[in-house]
Amino acid sequence: MYKTILKWILPILICLSSFYMVAQKTSTPEFHEQSIQYLDEKRNTVMTLAVSSAAISTSITILPGDTGTPVANDLADLSSKFLLVLGAIYLEKYALTLTCMVTFKYIIPILCLA
């Protein structure tokens, strides 16, 4: 009888606590405040690097002759890659909250009930 109770009641309790308590707590931005703050700092760093590489590329292009053109082109390519990193930082920032909510509200209860 004891094993049957543990086999059925324990997963149901885990399912309910995950759905109602843990999912509510982990899906708030306050729960991930430190991670979001860190990502904001990295966003500012990447923005600074992207703007700096674009500005340096433009200033090298102004130089007379074609001596700096390859370097300016490489810096312009680097600036576009920084913008790709910036997009990844924004995606990570929003996925952080959504992943916890989906995990504790849907995946864990479904696994417990299965």
HELIX and SHEET records of a PDB file:
HELIX    1   1 TYR A    2  SER A   17  1                                  16    
HELIX    2   2 SER A   18  VAL A   22  3                                   5    
HELIX    3   3 ALA A   23  THR A   26  1                                   4    
HELIX    4   4 GLU A   33  ILE A   62  1                                  30    
HELIX    5   5 THR A   69  VAL A  102  1                                  34    
HELIX    6   6 THR A  103  ILE A  107  3                                   5    
HELIX    7   7 ILE A  108  LEU A  113  1                                   6    
END                                                                             
